[in-house]
Structures are given as C-alpha cells and as structure tokens.
Amino acid sequence: MKDWKDEATRLWDTGLYTQRYISDKLGVPTSTLNDFLLKYAPPRNKKILIFDIETAPMEVYAWSLWDKYTGHDFIIQDWTVLTWSAKWLGSDGILNASVSPSDPRDDFDVCEALWQLLDTADYVVAHNGDKFDIKKMNTRFLMHGLPEPNVFKSIDTLKVAKRKFKFSSNRLDHIGTVLVDEKKIKHEGFSMWKKCLAGDADALKDMVKYNDQDVLLLEKVYLKLRGWDSLHPSLTVRDDTSEEILCPVCGSDEMVPTGRFAQTQTGIYATHRCGQCGKISKERRADKTAKQKEALVRPV
C-alpha cells in the first residue's frame, strides 16, 4: 500500500484500533508498523476501560449442605458469564451486554464483545480485577478459542485500598459510601441469579442495571483513589521536546512546584503536586538547570 503510513497514522490517531488490527488491515508487518509509530506517528492518549462482570454459579452434585469439599468431577454445569458493563474513563455512555434469555448458559457473544474492548484498552480498572474479573474473562476467552487480548495494564482499586488505607471494609459498596456517598444497587439476592438462569428477561435487565451502577460507582471511587496510588502507571503521552509539565496520573497541567525534591540513586528531582488529583510527581530528569527540566513526570 503506497500511502500506508498516512493511513496508519490516521487509524492510530483515532485511539480506536490496536497495532495488531492496523497491521492486519494494511498488510504491514507488525514490527515495521511499530517502528514507524514510535518515530513518526503522533502520541495517542491512553485509553482506560472501567469494567465489571457478573457470573452465573456452577451447578454441582453434593451429598449434604455441609460438604467442605466438592471435587471437579461433581460439576454438572461450570460457571459462565451472565452480564458485563464497562465505560471508557471520562465518557458519558455505558457499554454492556447480557446473555440471551433463550439460552442463558451460552456466553460466547457476551465474552467476544468484552474481548473487543479489552483488546483495545491500554489500561483496565476493576475492583478485585486481578484475582477475579480479568482471570475469569481470560478463562472464558481460552475456552471459547479466543486469543489473548492485546497488552493492557491493570489498575486494581481493591489493591490500592488495601495497600494505602485501612477502610473498615474494602468492599466497593463500603468504599463508595465513605468516599462519594453512593452505594451499589440493592437487589433481591441469589433469587435474581436463579431467575436469570431460568431465562427471565426482566431479571437479566435488572442484572445489567446492577452491573451498570457498579461501573459508575467504580469510576468515582477510582478518581478518588488514583492520586494516592504510588504504583499508578504514567498515563501522560507527550513529545519529549515539550516544555509543558503534566500530571502523569490525570493529565492536568495544574502542576504546582512543591519546593521539595526527591532523591534517588540517579540524582535529585524537583517534585510537583497536581491541582486536580493531588498526585505528587517527580520530574523525569535531575534538576540541574531550568533549561534541562523535562515535561514528562512520573508518579512517586
């Protein structure tokens, strides 16, 4: 393709497509495309996906209600995905999907739809996502013959809560109540899951509403926690020659010098506090002269 570089730049700049997708579409080797994007294409803002899933329980044989162990050969029906909800950070709309009432155990379409989002995301935010949501979805992707989604980094709000704070409960419902005065939607309990598996269309709609509220609440909790997260990845993408100082966590230009410095083995770095999220960041290079200050800063 004669003008593949122009088309690659256009597709990349939309923020909607992965390098793998662009490479396949244009018929350009992935390594060639990657080298071009690193050198010539404009930087793309990082895409942050906030998501939550609801799963259907396993059906198993049991000798009594007090059995402490159920072997894998006791499984009648393995767990599946019922619904998921997601939104791009800062966007207005919520994306969601649910299984069909006619066959609530068939979750291929639901899983494939979420795979498309995860394959496009640079970062994903979930509460207990590292142990539950991400691993659960990886399991279903593998079982459905779907490949591993493109590389993304996880931001697990449960880990942030445990690492930095001592809430009375680390459940999303409690943290949401404490930080933003909002709670998860109340539901009827396990009977809603039973109705969903029985093909009750109204119950599935209620499950999606429950899922949607979880995502909306999670976004607000994440925005409260991120300025405290010492392990938060740097999301700011800027040209190395830019003199603008931006917050690496939220991208704000409201950066105020603290008058203090962070010292590491490689040098002494001036620090700044973000006026939006409150994050303290250090400059990328040692503070030798004003002319040498870099625009990009990293979380500390």
C-alpha positions as CSV (number, residue, x, y, z in Angstrom):
1,M,0.0,0.0,0.0
2,K,1.6,3.2,-1.2
3,D,0.3,5.5,1.4
4,W,0.1,3.0,4.3
5,K,2.0,5.4,6.6
6,D,-0.7,8.1,6.3
7,E,-3.5,5.6,6.8
8,A,-1.7,4.0,9.7
9,T,-1.3,7.4,11.3
10,R,-5.0,8.2,10.8
11,L,-6.1,4.9,12.3
12,W,-3.8,5.1,15.2
13,D,-4.7,8.7,16.0
14,T,-8.4,7.8,16.4
15,G,-7.5,5.8,19.5
16,L,-9.9,3.0,18.5
17,Y,-7.5,0.5,17.0
18,T,-4.7,-1.7,18.2
19,Q,-1.4,-2.1,16.4
20,R,-2.3,-5.6,15.6
21,Y,-5.6,-4.5,13.9
22,I,-3.9,-1.8,11.9
23,S,-1.1,-4.2,10.9
24,D,-3.6,-6.8,9.6
25,K,-5.8,-4.2,7.9
26,L,-2.9,-2.6,6.0
27,G,-0.9,-5.7,5.4
28,V,2.2,-4.3,7.1
29,P,4.4,-6.4,9.3
30,T,3.8,-5.6,13.0
31,S,7.5,-4.8,13.6
32,T,7.5,-2.3,10.7
33,L,4.4,-0.6,11.9
34,N,5.7,-0.5,15.5
35,D,8.9,1.2,14.4
36,F,7.0,3.7,12.3
37,L,4.6,4.6,15.1
38,L,7.4,5.1,17.6
39,K,9.3,7.5,15.4
40,Y,6.7,9.4,13.3
41,A,3.2,9.0,14.5
42,P,1.7,11.5,17.0
43,P,1.3,10.1,20.5
44,R,-2.1,8.7,21.3
45,N,-3.9,9.4,24.6
46,K,-4.1,6.2,26.7
47,K,-7.5,4.5,26.8
48,I,-8.7,3.5,30.2
49,L,-11.5,0.9,30.4
50,I,-13.5,0.6,33.6
51,F,-15.4,-2.7,33.8
52,D,-17.2,-5.2,36.0
53,I,-18.7,-8.7,35.3
54,E,-21.4,-10.8,36.8
55,T,-21.1,-14.6,36.5
56,A,-23.5,-17.5,36.8
57,P,-22.7,-20.1,39.5
58,M,-21.7,-23.7,39.0
59,E,-24.2,-26.5,39.4
60,V,-22.7,-29.4,41.3
61,Y,-23.7,-32.6,43.0
62,A,-23.5,-32.6,46.8
63,W,-24.0,-35.2,49.5
64,S,-25.1,-32.7,52.0
65,L,-25.4,-28.9,52.6
66,W,-22.3,-29.1,54.9
67,D,-19.8,-30.7,52.5
68,K,-16.5,-28.9,52.9
69,Y,-15.1,-30.1,49.5
70,T,-16.6,-30.7,46.1
71,G,-14.4,-32.3,43.5
72,H,-14.3,-31.2,39.9
73,D,-16.0,-34.5,38.9
74,F,-19.0,-33.3,40.9
75,I,-19.6,-30.4,38.5
76,I,-22.8,-30.7,36.4
77,Q,-22.5,-27.2,34.8
78,D,-19.5,-25.0,35.1
79,W,-19.8,-21.2,35.8
80,T,-20.4,-18.8,32.9
81,V,-20.7,-15.1,32.3
82,L,-24.1,-13.6,32.6
83,T,-23.5,-9.9,32.0
84,W,-20.8,-7.2,31.9
85,S,-20.8,-3.4,32.0
86,A,-18.0,-1.1,31.0
87,K,-17.2,2.5,30.2
88,W,-14.2,4.5,28.9
89,L,-12.9,6.8,31.6
90,G,-14.5,10.3,31.2
91,S,-17.0,9.2,28.6
92,D,-20.8,9.6,29.1
93,G,-22.1,6.3,27.7
94,I,-22.1,2.9,29.4
95,L,-21.4,-0.3,27.3
96,N,-23.0,-3.6,28.4
97,A,-24.1,-7.0,27.3
98,S,-26.0,-9.9,28.7
99,V,-26.7,-13.5,27.6
100,S,-29.9,-14.3,25.8
101,P,-32.9,-15.4,27.9
102,S,-33.4,-18.3,25.4
103,D,-30.0,-19.8,26.3
104,P,-28.5,-18.1,29.4
105,R,-25.6,-20.5,29.6
106,D,-24.3,-19.6,26.1
107,D,-22.0,-16.7,26.8
108,F,-19.8,-16.7,23.7
109,D,-21.3,-13.5,22.2
110,V,-21.0,-11.7,25.6
111,C,-17.4,-12.8,26.0
112,E,-16.4,-11.9,22.5
113,A,-17.9,-8.4,22.9
114,L,-15.9,-7.7,26.0
115,W,-12.8,-9.2,24.4
116,Q,-13.1,-6.5,21.7
117,L,-13.0,-3.8,24.4
118,L,-10.1,-5.3,26.4
119,D,-8.1,-5.8,23.1
120,T,-8.4,-2.0,22.5
121,A,-7.7,-0.8,26.1
122,D,-4.3,0.4,27.3
123,Y,-5.4,0.2,31.0
124,V,-8.3,-1.5,32.7
125,V,-9.8,-0.6,36.1
126,A,-11.7,-3.2,38.1
127,H,-12.3,-3.8,41.8
128,N,-10.5,-7.1,42.6
129,G,-9.9,-7.3,38.9
130,D,-6.5,-9.1,39.2
131,K,-7.9,-12.0,41.1
132,F,-11.4,-12.2,39.7
133,D,-12.7,-10.2,36.7
134,I,-9.5,-10.4,34.5
135,K,-8.8,-14.1,35.3
136,K,-12.4,-15.1,34.9
137,M,-12.6,-13.5,31.5
138,N,-9.2,-15.0,30.4
139,T,-10.6,-18.4,31.3
140,R,-13.7,-17.9,29.2
141,F,-11.7,-16.4,26.3
142,L,-9.5,-19.5,26.3
143,M,-12.4,-21.9,26.5
144,H,-14.1,-20.1,23.6
145,G,-11.0,-20.3,21.4
146,L,-10.4,-16.5,21.5
147,P,-6.7,-15.3,21.6
148,E,-5.2,-13.4,24.4
149,P,-6.3,-9.7,24.2
150,N,-3.7,-7.1,23.3
151,V,-1.4,-6.0,26.1
152,F,-3.0,-3.8,28.7
153,K,-2.1,-2.9,32.3
154,S,-4.4,-3.5,35.2
155,I,-5.3,-0.9,37.9
156,D,-7.0,-2.8,40.7
157,T,-8.8,-0.5,43.1
158,L,-9.0,-3.2,45.7
159,K,-5.2,-3.5,45.8
160,V,-4.9,0.3,46.1
161,A,-7.4,0.3,49.0
162,K,-5.5,-2.5,50.9
163,R,-2.1,-1.1,50.2
164,K,-2.7,2.6,51.1
165,F,-5.6,2.7,53.5
166,K,-7.4,0.9,56.3
167,F,-11.1,1.1,55.5
168,S,-13.4,-0.8,57.8
169,S,-14.3,-2.8,54.7
170,N,-12.6,-3.0,51.4
171,R,-15.8,-3.8,49.5
172,L,-16.7,-1.4,46.7
173,D,-20.1,-0.7,48.4
174,H,-18.5,0.5,51.6
175,I,-15.7,2.5,50.0
176,G,-18.2,4.2,47.7
177,T,-20.3,5.1,50.7
178,V,-17.3,6.6,52.5
179,L,-15.8,8.4,49.6
180,V,-18.6,9.5,47.3
181,D,-21.7,8.9,49.4
182,E,-23.0,6.4,46.9
183,K,-23.8,2.7,47.2
184,K,-24.3,-0.3,44.9
185,I,-27.9,-1.0,43.8
186,K,-29.8,-3.3,46.2
187,H,-31.1,-6.5,44.6
188,E,-33.2,-9.4,45.7
189,G,-30.3,-11.7,46.3
190,F,-29.5,-15.1,44.9
191,S,-33.0,-15.5,43.5
192,M,-32.1,-12.9,40.8
193,W,-29.3,-15.2,39.6
194,K,-31.7,-18.2,39.6
195,K,-34.2,-16.2,37.6
196,C,-31.5,-15.2,35.1
197,L,-30.6,-18.9,34.6
198,A,-34.3,-19.7,34.1
199,G,-34.4,-17.3,31.2
200,D,-36.2,-14.5,32.9
201,A,-35.7,-11.4,30.6
202,D,-36.7,-8.9,33.3
203,A,-34.2,-10.4,35.7
204,L,-31.4,-10.2,33.1
205,K,-32.3,-6.5,32.6
206,D,-32.1,-6.0,36.4
207,M,-28.7,-7.7,36.4
208,V,-27.5,-5.3,33.7
209,K,-28.7,-2.3,35.7
210,Y,-26.9,-3.6,38.8
211,N,-23.8,-4.1,36.7
212,D,-24.0,-0.6,35.3
213,Q,-24.2,1.0,38.7
214,D,-21.2,-0.9,39.8
215,V,-19.2,0.6,36.9
216,L,-20.4,4.1,37.6
217,L,-19.6,3.8,41.3
218,L,-16.2,2.2,40.5
219,E,-15.3,5.1,38.2
220,K,-16.0,7.6,41.0
221,V,-14.0,5.6,43.6
222,Y,-11.1,5.2,41.2
223,L,-11.0,9.0,40.6
224,K,-10.8,9.5,44.4
225,L,-8.0,6.9,44.9
226,R,-5.7,7.5,42.0
227,G,-3.9,10.5,43.4
228,W,-2.8,8.3,46.3
229,D,-1.7,5.3,44.3
230,S,2.1,5.2,44.4
231,L,2.1,2.4,41.8
232,H,-0.2,4.1,39.4
233,P,1.2,4.0,35.8
234,S,2.1,7.2,34.0
235,L,-0.7,7.9,31.5
236,T,0.5,11.1,30.0
237,V,1.8,10.9,26.5
238,R,3.7,13.9,25.2
239,D,6.6,14.7,22.9
240,D,9.9,14.5,24.7
241,T,10.8,18.1,23.5
242,S,7.7,19.6,25.0
243,E,8.3,22.0,27.9
244,E,4.8,21.5,29.4
245,I,4.6,19.8,32.7
246,L,1.6,17.5,33.0
247,C,0.3,15.2,35.7
248,P,1.2,11.6,34.8
249,V,-1.9,10.3,36.5
250,C,-4.7,12.6,35.3
251,G,-3.0,14.7,32.6
252,S,-3.8,18.0,34.2
253,D,-1.5,21.0,33.6
254,E,-2.2,22.4,37.0
255,M,1.1,21.4,38.4
256,V,2.4,23.3,41.3
257,P,6.1,23.1,42.4
258,T,6.3,21.8,46.0
259,G,9.7,23.4,46.6
260,R,10.9,19.9,47.7
261,F,13.0,17.3,45.9
262,A,13.0,13.5,45.6
263,Q,16.4,11.9,45.8
264,T,17.3,8.6,44.1
265,Q,20.5,6.8,43.2
266,T,20.5,8.6,39.8
267,G,20.0,12.2,41.1
268,I,17.8,14.8,42.8
269,Y,14.5,15.6,41.2
270,A,12.1,18.5,41.7
271,T,8.6,17.5,42.7
272,H,5.2,18.9,41.8
273,R,1.7,18.5,43.1
274,C,-1.3,18.2,40.7
275,G,-4.0,20.7,41.4
276,Q,-6.6,18.2,40.1
277,C,-5.9,14.8,41.6
278,G,-3.3,15.9,44.2
279,K,-0.7,13.4,42.9
280,I,2.9,14.2,43.9
281,S,5.2,13.6,40.9
282,K,8.9,14.0,40.2
283,E,10.4,15.3,37.1
284,R,11.9,12.9,34.6
285,R,15.5,14.2,34.9
286,A,17.6,15.5,37.7
287,D,17.0,19.2,38.5
288,K,20.4,20.6,37.3
289,T,19.3,23.7,35.5
290,A,15.9,25.2,34.5
291,K,16.7,24.5,30.8
292,Q,17.2,20.8,31.5
293,K,13.8,20.3,33.1
294,E,11.7,17.7,31.3
295,A,8.0,18.0,30.6
296,L,7.2,14.4,31.5
297,V,7.0,13.4,35.1
298,R,6.4,10.1,36.8
299,P,4.4,9.0,39.9
300,V,6.5,8.7,43.1
